[in-house]
Every structure is written in structure tokens, then in C-alpha cells.
Amino acid sequence: MACVALTSCLIIVAARAAPREAQPPPMAVTTARISDFATGLNNPRGLKFGPDGHLYVAEGGTGGDFSTVGKCTQVVPPVGPYTGSPTGGRISRINAYGYRETVTDTLPSSQANPASGGDVLGVADIAFVDGELYALSGGGGCSHGVENIPNGVAHIGRHGHWKLIANLSHFQMEHPTAVNQPADFEPDGAWYSMISVGDDLFAIEANHGELDRITTDGRIHRVVDISAKLGHFVPTAMVYHAGDFYVSNLGTFPIVEGSSKIVKISRQGNIEVVATGLTTVLGLGFDRRGRMYALENTIGNPFPTPFTGRLVRVRRSGDLEVIASGLQLPTAMTFGRDGNVYVSAGGFGLPPQGLGKVLKIELPFELDGDHE
């Protein structure tokens, strides 16, 4: 299968893929308690705890049926052409009891060609700067069926009203990366992760392969063209730890077990591989002791398959410790103030109306005191 970007390949065709026997984990499995923290989400993606203690979740939303064929360059079939809507992309706020309320549902939402499964895009991730909420929009742009609202970073104000502060669609078109794949090229990008560091925002784009810095007054600066150094790496998850960015990659399809990596990227754009042997990584995090965790979407199958995702801990030796398995199409993770991991599940490949959820993974007690 030629497609490689998340928006092209994480599709419902996964449910039709014939499973193959999974390889045994490289270490003994540690059983964690998994529970539903919140339900009723529409294609949940990135999630963060806000300064108010509530969990905020970016959601792809419900898609749309507007077409821009003939108006601009389209994503090639079978992934394109997309259809979209100027609204439907949602951000939810979830309290400590799992009660969900809508912050906004007026950001763009789009979906791929039904022939490829109709993957829904919308709000890809969220982050906070000085207590203010910002959203990374991945479902906008003319190539996604949303003619007048590009992909970008939006400031979310009172009552859910938002303002686009940075036009990432335009930036990518004006500043192309070194490597792209015409067979699945996304003109408006496939934005996946966003974090805040100090007063700035940093965003990862998977299809073109780049890490960019966005200021809150809308200036955009490329930190590094990942594709120029690693080819079509398909970067997805990102976390900032001890002065460096850590970025994982999805890998290409069909899935090759153990083909995903984690790289460390300095503020100057230097890249160093720090972990290998992972598979379809869509989430990264560090616990209070500085230990790294990775969220793998699918294990043991050639395409994304429900209930084959897992959370692993990456030891300094490079070995992996499986913390939780059997996760349903997980797409992002974050640590809570309680030290546990919160995971977006059912983030794609399911009907958009309310089947996504957030899982709470309680790290086993023995992990809190172990050492390497």
C-alpha cells in the first residue's frame, strides 16, 4: 500500500485486514488497570489537562459533505477527494467525574473519500499558553473540502469563539519540505501534534514531515525539515523533556513490526535516534521520574486493527515493557496530575457520532518504585 500519512492510512479498511500473529513483547507484560474515563467523543485526538484541572480533548468531529473539486488541487484517489464542513471540529472539556461539555464545535471538519474508509479530520491537538487555549486545526483547507478556512493554529476565546492566528496551509505551500510523496500528498498538510514550550507553540506535521514553531502573535518558523534528514518519516507524536523535543513516527503501510522510532530533536534542529523497535507510535510521554512511554496504535497486524494497541515503557536499555494492551485504535496520550495515563481511543475508523472515548490507565504500583 503506497499511502503513508496518518490521514491517508488510518482508515476503516483496518477492520477488514486479516490479522497475523503478533510477535511476543520484548519484556514481560505488566498488567495495568484500564477504565473508561469519558465517553461520547467524536474521533478524539490530542488531549491535555488545562490550568483549571479539567481534561481538554481535540476531536476530529463529524466530517462534512461540501466538495471543492475543480476549485483547487485535490488529494489523489482513493484517499481524496475529501469533503468537508466549516464547522463540526470539536474541543471537549471533561471534569474529574468524566462529565463532558463542549468548548466549541465550530472548527473545520472533513473526511476522506469513502473508498478509503472516510477518515475524519478536524481539531488535531490543543495546548495552553499563559492559561489561554490554542487549537491545531487539521481538517481545514481547500484540499479538505473547506474552501475558505485553512489549516492553522486558532486561539479559543470566551464562549468557544475562535480566531485563526497562524495560517499553516499557506506556510507549507510557501515553504515546501525536501521530500514528499505525490501518491498521497496533502496540500494543506496532515497536522498531528502541538505542545507549548514557554510562550511558544510547536506543531508536528506528518505528511510533509516538519516541526514548526508558532508564536501567539502568528509568526511561523520551521525548526527542522525532518524529511530532509529522515526521508518520509511520517512524524506524529511529540513531547518536550529536559530541553529537547522527542518525536515518534507512524511508519509506512503495510505495517512492519518494529519499524517505528523515537528521535530527539534539539532546539537547533539536530536529530538523534534514541529508541527503535516500536510500531505505529501515536503518543509519547514522560512520567515524574523521567521515564519514557510510547503509545502504539496496532501490533501484530498489517493495517490498523481494533483492540491491538498498547502502552509501553521504553527503558534506557532500549527494551520495551508492555504496560497495557488490547487498546482500541488509540491516537494520543497525556499524563494526569495523578500520575496516570489518559488515552484517546476510537480516534478514527469508527462512525463519528459519539463512539470515541478517553481511557484511564492506572500505572501499576511497582512501576513507581522500580529502577533500571
N, C-alpha and C positions, 0 to 999 in steps of 0.2 A: 504494500500500500504506500503510495508516494507521499501522502499528506503527513505532515509532521507537527504542525502547530496545534496547540490546545484547542482552539476554536474550530479546527478542521477535523480533529480526530477523536475528541472526547464526545462520542455520539452514541445514540441508542443502538447502533449496529453492534455495540459491545454485547448486548444481551443475546445476540444471535451467534456470537463467536463460540466455537466449540472449545470447551476448556481442555487444558492439558495439565498433567500432573505438576503440582508446584514443587520446586526444589526445597529441601529441608532448610530451615533457618540456620545461619552460621553459628548461633548460640542457643542455649536452652531458652525456651519461651517463658517469660514471666507473665502471669495472669493478672490483668488489671480489671477493676470493676468498671463497666461501661453502662451508662444510663442515658435516657433521653432528657436533655436539659430544656429544650424548647422545640416545638413543632410548628407546622403551618407556614413554612417558609417556601419561597418561590425561587428555586435554583440558587441556594446560598453559596457564597464565595468567601471573600476575605472577611475577617472578624477581629474586633479589638475591644478591649474594655476601655470605657471612657473615664474621664476625670470624676464623673458622678457615680462610678462603681457599676453602672449598667453595661451590658454587653451590646455592642452595635454590630450589626451584620449587613454586609453588602449582598444584594440579591440580583441575579440576572433579570428577574421579573417574569413577565408573561409573553414576551415577544410582540410581534406585530404583523400586519398584512399589507403595509404600504410598500410599493416597489419603486425603485429608481432606475430600472433598466432603460437604457437609452439616454440617461442623463449624466452618467459618469462611468468610470471604469468599474467593472464588477469583479467579484471573486469568481474564479472559473468553476464550472460544474465539476464534480457533483456537490461540492460544498456550497458554492454560490449558484445562482444569485440569492442574496439574503432578502428578506422582507423585514420591515421594522416599524416602530412607532416612536413618536417623540416623547411618550410617557410610558410608564409601566416598570421601569427600572426602580428598584425599591431599596430603602435602608430601613431596617427594623431596630428598635431598641427593646432589650429584654431585661427584665428585672431579676432579682435573686431567686424568685419563685418560678421563673420560666414564663412569665406573662409577657406577651409580645404586643408592642404598639408600633404603628407606622410613623417614622420620622418624615419621610417623603416617599411618594411613588410617582414622581413626575420627571424622573430622569429617563433618557432613551433606553429602549429595549428592542432587541432584534433577534432574529432566528435564522439559522442556516437553511438551505434547501432541504425539504423533507426527504429527498432522495438520499441524503447523508445522515438523516436522523433528526434534523431540525434543532441542533444545539442552540440554546437560548443564551444571549449575551446581554449584559446590562451594566449594573454597578459592579466593578471588579473587586474593589477594595476600598477601605476607608482608613483615615488616620487623623490624629489630633495635633494641632499646634497651638500652644497658649490657650488651651481649652476650647478652641474652635474646631469644628468638624469639617473635614475635606473628603471628597469622594473622587475616586478614579473611575471614569466612565469608559467602558469598553464596548458598549452596544450602539454607539453613535457613529456618525459619518455617512456620507452618501453611499459608499460601498456596502453599508449595512442597512440600506433602505431608509435612512434618516437623513434627508437631504440638507436640512438647514441647521443641524446641531452636530458638531464634530465630536470626536473623542477628545477627552481632556480631563483636567482637574477642575472640580467645582467646589466652591465654598458653600456650605449648607448653613443658612441663616435661620432666623426665628420662623416658627410655624412651617418649617420644611422648604421655605423659599430658597432657591439656589441661584448662584451666579458663576458662570464659567470664567475662571481666572487664567487658564492656560490652554491653548489650542494645540493638543498633541498631534492631531491629524495633520495639521499644516506643518508642524515642526518636522514630522517624519518625511513628508513629501519634499520639504526643502533640504533635509539633511539625511539622505539615504544611507543605510549601513552597507558594509562591504559585501555581504553575502545575502542573497535572497533566493527563494525557490519559486519560480514562476508558476509551477503547478498548483501551489496553494497560497500564493502571495495575498496578504491582506492590506490593501492600500491605506486603510485607516488604522491599521495595527491591531494587535491582539494583546491589549494591556492586561496584566495579571495581578501584580503585587504593588503595594505602596506602603511606605513607612515614613515616619517623621524622625529626623535627627536634628536636634537643636531647633532652629527656626525654619528649617527647610524640609521639603518633601522629596522623596526619592521613589521612582517608579521603574518597574521592570516590564519590558515588552517582549513577548515570547516569539512572535513570528519573524520580526526583523532581527531581534537579538541585541538589546541595548539596555543600559542603565542610565537614567537621566535624573538630573536634579531640577526641581521646580520650586521657585521661591513663592511666597504667599502673595507677592505683587505680580506674579505671572511670568517671570523670566524663566527660560528653559535652557539648561546647559547639559550637554552629553558628558557623563562621567567616563564612560567607556563603551566603545563598539565591541560588544562581546563576540559578534560574528567574525570580526577581523582577526581575532585570536583563537577562537574555538570552532569556527565554521557555524553550521546550522545547529547550534547547541540547544535551542528551544528553552531558554531560561524561564523559570516560573516563580518559585517561592524565594523570598528574601527576608533576612533578618540582620540586624546590626548588633555586633557584640565586640566589646573590648577594642573599639576603634576601627573595626573593619566590617565590610558587608560580607555576608555569607549567602551564596546564591546556589540553588539547585536547578536541575534540568529535568524535563519530562522525558526526553529521548524520542526516538522515532518509532514508527509502527510498520509492521507488527512488532510488538514488544519483545525486546531482547533482555532476558533476565540479567540483572546486574549491570546494565549499561548506563545507569544514571550516576551522576557525580555531584559533589558539593565543592564549590570553589570559593576561595577567599579573595575578595576584591578590596584593594586599598582605596583610600580617598583620592589617590593619584591615578587610579585605574589599573594598577598592576594586578595580575591574576595568578593565583596559585591553587592547584588542586589539593584539597585536604581530605577528601573521603571518596571512595569508589565502592562499587559492588552493590549499589542501591538500584531501585526500579521505580519508574514513574513517580518521581517525588514532586508533590504539590504543596508541601508545607514544611517549615523549619522553625525551630525554637530552641532556646537555651533555658535550663532550669536555674534555680537560685544558686546552685553550686557550679554553674558554668558548663554543664554537660549538654551535649547537642542531641536533639531529637529530630527525626525526619518522618514525614507522613507520606506513605506510599499508596498510590491510588489502586493499583492492581498488581497482584502477584500470581504467577503460575498460569497466565492466560495470554494469548497473542494480542488481544484488544481489551479495552476497559470492560470489566465484568463486575456486576454487583456482588457485594459481600466477600471481596477478596482483597480489600485494602487493609493496611496495618500501620501501626505506630511503632517505630523502632528507636532505640537509643544507639547513638554512634559512639563507641568507645575510642579513646585516644589511640588504641592499638589498631583501629580500623575495623574491628569486629562489630557485629550488629547484635543487639539484644532486642528481641521482639517483646514489646510491652503489651500490645493489644492487636488482635487480628479479627478478621471477619467483618470489617467496616464496609458500609455500602457507599461506594463511589465518593470517597472523601475528597474535598477540594481545598481545604485550608485549615490552619490550626493556630491557636494562641494559648498562652499560659494565663491563668487567672491569678488573682491575689491569694487564693487559697493554695496555690502551688500545683493545681491540677490542670489538665489539658482540655481545651474546648475545641471541638472539631466540627466543621461544616460537613454534612453528609447528605447524599442525594442531590449533589450540586449540579448535576447535568444528567441527560439521558432519561429523565422521568417527566411525566406531564407537569407543566409549570404550576398548576394550582395547588399549592399547599403541601406537597409531599416531601419537601426538604425539611431538614431538622438540624439542630445542634446537639452533638453528643458531649457528655461529660465523661472524661476518662480519669479516674482516680488513680494516681500513681501508687504502686504498692509500697507499703511501709519500708520494706527492706531496701528500696532504692534510695531512701532519704539518708541512710547512714552508710551506704556502701562506698568503696573507694577502689580505684583502679591500680 
